[in-house]
């Protein structure tokens, strides 16, 4: 199955994340704490925590930091309690945006998110207003030039839903959230390591945004991503 080109967007996103490296640990710590609070401290039986710890290690977070925040979340140490809140809205050209947050003060968070939308030409929507345009799934993306036949054979055998070759040659593997780890482990066992591997919300269709509108949309996305309480921003804009 063929798909639209997204490799440049992925590289652009990774570059922007590298520029904000200092914020990455904060977001990873919150994810670790929420995952541990909801599912317990045992990695073997808590896949969400296992993935969060894997991301933290990839970001060079010390093991002591990881353990300390798991202990805080499970009551062994005193810590802050975070709750997850999702906001939905529209960006430039009617692009759909989902904003996932973790916060200890929902009044502050909703005010910050609403202000970012209104300042940069977007607007907040009601719950469910855009979420139907996204699919909750596991996603792995391999660089152009990867072995498409091998990836497809292993991924589908391990439980993937689909393997998509984008216009620029990048290969995208989509899985049910529950099969993400099994598919990822099978691919990595064969020496096939994805550039991106995450459980995410993937837009069913994208909206092409160009020129000044693309600049405005990027400013809106940056404003949302820069908020302290924001964990992830999902959208269907192809910039």
Secondary structure, DSSP 8 states (H G I E B T S, - for coil): -EE---HHHHHHHHHHHHHTHHHHHHHHHHHHHHHHHHH-S-GGG-HHHHHHHHHHHHTT--HHHHHHHHHHHTTSS-----EEEEEEEE-GGG-EEEEEEEES-HHHHHHHHHHHHHHTT-EE--TTTTGGGEEEEEEEEE-TTS-HHHHHHHHHHHTEEEEEEETTS-EEEEE-GGGHHHHHHHHHHTT---SEEEEEEEESS-EE--HHHHHHHHHHHHHHHTSTTEEEEEE-EE-
